[in-house]
Amino acid sequence: MDQERPKIICLTPVKNEAWILDKFLKAVSLWADHIIIADQMSTDGSREICKKYPKVILIDNNSLTFNEPDRQKLLIDEARKIGGRRLLITLDADEIFSPNFETSAEWDTMINAKAGTIFEFARYNLFPDLQNMWRENSFPCGYMDDGAAHKGNLIHSARIPLPVQNDRIRMTDIKVLHFQYTDWRRLKIKHYWYQSFELINKVNNPIDIFRRYHNMDSIDKIEPIRDKWIDEFQKMDIDITSVYQQNMLYWEKQILDYMDTYGVKYFSHLNIWEVSWVAVAKKWNYPYPEKYSDLRQKWEKAVNQWLIRTQAKQNKWLVKKIDAFLKKIYN
């Protein structure tokens, strides 16, 4: 007797994702039986968008802080309230599957996998021109649920349980398309926030923080977006040739609040000064916006310029040596 077909459940955390959420939910609704959205107090209409889609199960993430393990546990716990076999697919709101999921044999491979199997997908990042993209390494975002506990890190955590003894299947046909880089300003502000968060929580030193959040400045292999993807999405009434750009980004306000708490000088070692925080403070109607002026010294600006110029060469012996020296200075 054939085993029961699993319920396919998409798990997605959301905080102010209205810019992409309609596109995401329309795409995911094509293959998911249930879409669990853990919304962290969005204020941009994200919740209202979710309510338009009948497959969405909207739950509240009332955390006042950023905590990936807690939010992922919240999603997984909700999914496990659904009985029977469960195939968990963990995508962010700016990620969708390539349109060949309908015809790929890999889909059946997932559906028929044994409990505990981990599925890895290659992620393709779309450029702002929406004509080109680059490939990242495969990452795990699918799991045939076996009830294993999820253990995560504070930031950039695994999205699914990853028991070391479990089997893994790496997908080569179905891709994850990533829209994060399609709005460059939004990306930069988001990465400024990540850098600030890592500095405050002592996740990394400023040199490693820079290297992590400037990966898009050292891309060596660019390829055009496949025309057949665009055509297939058009047939599904999904437009991947345009993106909505928001002006007011909540990360801006959080960074200003960090500066109020820790002082502007605290963030001088970070490369977050390509924008005028004075202008941002004025936009958000902060009192005394001039207090958010760039307080970096000349040598700190010079270090930033060194990091920018050497990002594509960061694995060279000399660059590693100088990076190690700079880490000692910053520590």
C-alpha positions as CSV (number, residue, x, y, z in Angstrom):
1,M,0.0,0.0,0.0
2,D,1.4,3.5,-1.0
3,Q,2.2,5.7,1.9
4,E,0.0,8.7,2.6
5,R,0.7,11.8,0.5
6,P,2.2,14.4,2.9
7,K,0.6,17.8,3.5
8,I,3.0,20.3,1.9
9,I,3.3,23.2,4.4
10,C,5.2,26.4,3.7
11,L,6.7,28.2,6.8
12,T,7.5,31.9,6.4
13,P,8.3,34.6,9.0
14,V,7.1,38.1,8.0
15,K,7.8,41.6,9.2
16,N,6.7,44.4,6.8
17,E,7.0,42.4,3.6
18,A,4.2,44.1,1.6
19,W,6.6,45.0,-1.2
20,I,6.8,41.3,-2.3
21,L,4.1,39.4,-0.3
22,D,1.4,39.3,-3.0
23,K,3.9,37.8,-5.5
24,F,5.2,35.3,-2.9
25,L,1.7,34.1,-1.8
26,K,0.5,33.8,-5.3
27,A,3.5,31.6,-6.2
28,V,3.4,29.5,-3.1
29,S,-0.3,28.9,-3.3
30,L,0.3,26.9,-6.5
31,W,2.0,24.1,-4.6
32,A,1.4,24.4,-0.8
33,D,-1.5,22.9,1.0
34,H,-1.0,25.3,3.9
35,I,1.0,28.5,4.2
36,I,1.9,29.4,7.8
37,I,2.9,33.0,8.2
38,A,4.3,34.2,11.5
39,D,3.8,37.9,11.4
40,Q,6.0,40.0,13.7
41,M,3.7,43.0,14.2
42,S,3.8,44.3,10.6
43,T,2.6,47.9,10.0
44,D,2.7,48.1,6.2
45,G,-0.4,46.1,5.3
46,S,1.3,42.6,5.3
47,R,-1.4,41.1,7.5
48,E,-4.1,42.4,5.2
49,I,-2.4,40.8,2.2
50,C,-2.1,37.5,4.0
51,K,-5.8,37.4,4.7
52,K,-6.6,37.5,1.0
53,Y,-5.2,34.0,0.5
54,P,-7.3,31.1,1.7
55,K,-4.3,28.7,2.3
56,V,-2.7,31.1,4.7
57,I,-2.7,30.3,8.5
58,L,-1.7,33.7,10.1
59,I,-0.1,33.5,13.5
60,D,1.3,36.2,15.7
61,N,5.0,36.6,16.5
62,N,4.8,39.1,19.3
63,S,8.5,39.2,20.1
64,L,9.9,42.7,20.5
65,T,13.3,41.5,19.5
66,F,14.9,39.7,16.6
67,N,15.2,36.0,17.5
68,E,15.4,33.4,14.6
69,P,15.3,30.2,16.7
70,D,12.1,31.3,18.5
71,R,10.3,32.4,15.4
72,Q,11.2,29.2,13.6
73,K,10.1,27.1,16.5
74,L,6.8,29.0,16.5
75,L,6.3,28.1,12.8
76,I,7.3,24.5,13.2
77,D,5.1,24.0,16.3
78,E,2.1,25.4,14.3
79,A,2.8,23.1,11.4
80,R,2.9,20.1,13.7
81,K,-0.7,20.8,14.7
82,I,-1.6,19.5,11.2
83,G,-2.1,15.8,11.3
84,G,-0.5,13.1,9.0
85,R,2.7,13.2,7.1
86,R,4.2,16.7,6.7
87,L,6.6,18.1,4.2
88,L,7.9,21.4,5.5
89,I,9.2,24.0,3.1
90,T,10.8,27.0,4.7
91,L,11.0,30.0,2.4
92,D,11.4,33.7,3.2
93,A,8.9,36.1,1.7
94,D,11.4,37.2,-1.0
95,E,12.0,33.6,-2.2
96,I,9.9,31.5,-4.6
97,F,10.5,28.2,-6.4
98,S,11.4,28.2,-10.1
99,P,8.3,27.4,-12.1
100,N,9.4,23.9,-13.2
101,F,8.4,22.5,-9.8
102,E,5.2,21.3,-11.5
103,T,7.0,19.1,-14.0
104,S,10.3,18.2,-12.3
105,A,10.8,14.7,-11.1
106,E,12.4,16.2,-8.0
107,W,9.0,17.1,-6.7
108,D,8.0,13.5,-6.6
109,T,11.3,12.7,-5.0
110,M,10.4,15.0,-2.1
111,I,6.8,13.8,-1.9
112,N,7.9,10.1,-1.6
113,A,11.0,10.7,0.7
114,K,11.2,9.0,4.1
115,A,10.7,10.9,7.3
116,G,13.6,12.9,8.4
117,T,15.0,13.6,4.9
118,I,16.5,17.1,4.4
119,F,16.3,18.8,1.1
120,E,18.8,21.3,-0.2
121,F,18.2,23.9,-2.9
122,A,20.4,26.2,-4.9
123,R,19.4,29.8,-4.6
124,Y,19.6,32.3,-7.5
125,N,19.8,36.0,-6.6
126,L,18.1,38.3,-9.0
127,F,19.8,41.6,-9.8
128,P,18.0,45.0,-9.7
129,D,17.8,45.0,-13.5
130,L,15.6,41.9,-13.2
131,Q,17.5,40.5,-16.2
132,N,20.5,38.9,-14.5
133,M,21.2,36.7,-11.5
134,W,24.0,34.8,-9.7
135,R,24.0,31.4,-7.9
136,E,24.7,30.8,-4.3
137,N,25.6,27.5,-2.7
138,S,22.8,25.1,-1.9
139,F,21.1,25.5,1.5
140,P,18.6,23.3,3.4
141,C,15.0,24.6,3.3
142,G,12.9,21.4,3.0
143,Y,12.2,18.7,5.6
144,M,10.1,15.6,5.6
145,D,9.0,16.0,9.2
146,D,9.8,13.4,11.8
147,G,9.2,15.5,14.9
148,A,12.9,16.3,15.5
149,A,13.7,19.3,17.7
150,H,14.9,22.4,16.0
151,K,18.0,24.1,17.3
152,G,19.1,27.4,15.9
153,N,21.4,30.4,16.3
154,L,20.5,33.9,17.1
155,I,21.0,35.1,13.5
156,H,21.3,33.3,10.1
157,S,20.0,30.2,11.7
158,A,19.0,26.9,10.1
159,R,15.4,27.0,9.2
160,I,14.7,23.3,9.7
161,P,15.8,20.6,12.1
162,L,19.2,19.3,10.9
163,P,20.0,16.0,12.7
164,V,23.5,15.0,11.7
165,Q,22.5,11.4,11.1
166,N,19.6,12.2,8.7
167,D,19.8,11.7,4.9
168,R,20.0,14.7,2.6
169,I,19.0,15.2,-1.0
170,R,20.4,18.0,-3.0
171,M,18.1,19.4,-5.7
172,T,19.6,20.3,-9.0
173,D,16.5,21.0,-11.1
174,I,14.2,23.1,-8.9
175,K,15.8,26.4,-7.8
176,V,14.9,29.0,-5.2
177,L,14.7,32.5,-6.8
178,H,15.7,35.2,-4.4
179,F,14.3,38.8,-4.8
180,Q,16.3,40.4,-1.9
181,Y,18.8,42.1,-4.3
182,T,16.2,43.5,-6.7
183,D,15.7,46.6,-4.6
184,W,19.3,47.7,-3.9
185,R,18.4,50.5,-1.5
186,R,16.2,48.2,0.6
187,L,19.0,45.6,0.6
188,K,21.6,48.1,1.8
189,I,19.4,49.3,4.6
190,K,18.6,45.8,5.7
191,H,22.3,44.9,5.7
192,Y,23.1,48.0,7.7
193,W,20.7,46.7,10.3
194,Y,22.2,43.2,10.3
195,Q,25.6,44.7,10.7
196,S,24.4,46.8,13.6
197,F,22.6,43.9,15.2
198,E,25.7,41.6,15.0
199,L,27.9,44.3,16.5
200,I,25.6,45.0,19.4
201,N,25.2,41.3,20.1
202,K,28.9,40.5,19.6
203,V,28.1,37.9,16.9
204,N,31.2,39.0,14.9
205,N,33.9,41.6,14.8
206,P,33.6,44.6,12.4
207,I,35.9,43.1,9.8
208,D,34.1,39.8,9.5
209,I,30.8,41.7,9.6
210,F,31.9,43.7,6.6
211,R,33.0,40.6,4.6
212,R,29.7,38.8,5.3
213,Y,27.4,41.7,4.3
214,H,29.2,42.7,1.1
215,N,29.1,39.4,-0.7
216,M,27.2,41.1,-3.6
217,D,30.4,43.2,-4.2
218,S,32.5,40.1,-5.1
219,I,30.3,38.2,-7.6
220,D,32.3,36.5,-10.3
221,K,29.7,34.5,-12.3
222,I,26.6,36.3,-13.6
223,E,24.1,34.7,-15.9
224,P,20.9,35.9,-17.5
225,I,17.5,35.1,-16.0
226,R,16.1,32.2,-18.0
227,D,13.5,33.4,-20.5
228,K,11.5,30.2,-19.9
229,W,11.1,31.1,-16.2
230,I,9.6,34.5,-17.1
231,D,7.3,32.9,-19.7
232,E,6.1,30.2,-17.3
233,F,5.5,32.7,-14.5
234,Q,3.5,34.9,-16.9
235,K,1.3,31.9,-17.6
236,M,0.7,31.6,-13.8
237,D,-0.1,35.3,-13.7
238,I,3.0,36.0,-11.7
239,D,5.2,39.0,-12.7
240,I,8.9,38.6,-12.0
241,T,9.9,41.5,-14.2
242,S,9.0,44.3,-11.7
243,V,9.2,44.9,-7.9
244,Y,7.5,47.5,-5.7
245,Q,9.9,49.8,-3.8
246,Q,9.1,51.1,-0.4
247,N,10.4,54.5,0.8
248,M,9.9,54.1,4.6
249,L,11.9,51.0,5.8
250,Y,11.5,50.0,9.4
251,W,15.2,49.0,9.6
252,E,16.0,52.7,9.3
253,K,14.1,53.6,12.4
254,Q,15.6,50.6,14.3
255,I,19.1,51.8,13.4
256,L,18.4,55.3,14.6
257,D,17.0,53.8,17.8
258,Y,20.2,51.8,18.2
259,M,22.2,55.0,17.9
260,D,20.1,56.6,20.6
261,T,20.8,53.6,22.9
262,Y,24.5,53.0,22.2
263,G,25.6,56.4,20.8
264,V,26.4,57.2,17.2
265,K,30.2,56.7,17.8
266,Y,29.6,53.0,18.7
267,F,28.9,52.3,15.0
268,S,31.9,54.1,13.6
269,H,33.7,50.8,12.7
270,L,30.8,49.7,10.5
271,N,30.3,50.5,6.8
272,I,26.8,51.9,7.2
273,W,27.6,55.5,6.3
274,E,26.9,55.5,2.6
275,V,23.6,57.1,3.5
276,S,23.0,60.2,5.5
277,W,21.5,59.2,8.8
278,V,20.7,62.9,9.4
279,A,18.5,62.8,6.3
280,V,16.9,59.6,7.4
281,A,16.2,61.0,10.8
282,K,14.5,64.0,9.2
283,K,12.4,61.7,7.1
284,W,11.2,59.9,10.2
285,N,10.7,63.2,12.1
286,Y,13.3,62.5,14.8
287,P,14.1,65.5,17.0
288,Y,17.6,66.9,16.6
289,P,18.5,64.9,13.5
290,E,22.0,66.4,13.4
291,K,23.1,64.2,16.2
292,Y,23.1,61.2,13.8
293,S,26.1,62.7,11.8
294,D,29.0,60.6,10.7
295,L,31.6,60.6,13.5
296,R,34.1,58.4,11.9
297,Q,37.8,59.3,12.1
298,K,39.9,59.4,9.0
299,W,41.6,56.1,9.7
300,E,38.2,54.4,10.1
301,K,37.1,55.7,6.7
302,A,40.4,54.4,5.3
303,V,39.7,51.0,6.7
304,N,36.3,51.0,5.1
305,Q,37.9,51.9,1.8
306,W,40.4,49.1,2.2
307,L,37.7,46.6,2.8
308,I,35.6,47.8,-0.2
309,R,38.6,47.6,-2.5
310,T,39.7,44.1,-1.3
311,Q,36.3,42.4,-1.0
312,A,36.8,40.4,-4.2
313,K,40.3,39.5,-3.0
314,Q,39.5,38.6,0.6
315,N,40.8,35.1,0.3
316,K,44.3,36.2,-0.8
317,W,47.1,35.6,1.7
318,L,48.1,39.3,2.1
319,V,44.4,40.4,2.5
320,K,43.8,37.8,5.2
321,K,47.0,39.0,7.0
322,I,45.9,42.6,7.0
323,D,42.3,41.6,8.0
324,A,43.7,39.7,11.0
325,F,45.7,42.8,12.0
326,L,42.6,45.0,11.7
327,K,40.6,42.6,13.8
328,K,43.1,43.0,16.6
329,I,42.8,46.8,16.4
330,Y,39.0,46.7,16.5
331,N,39.0,44.2,19.4
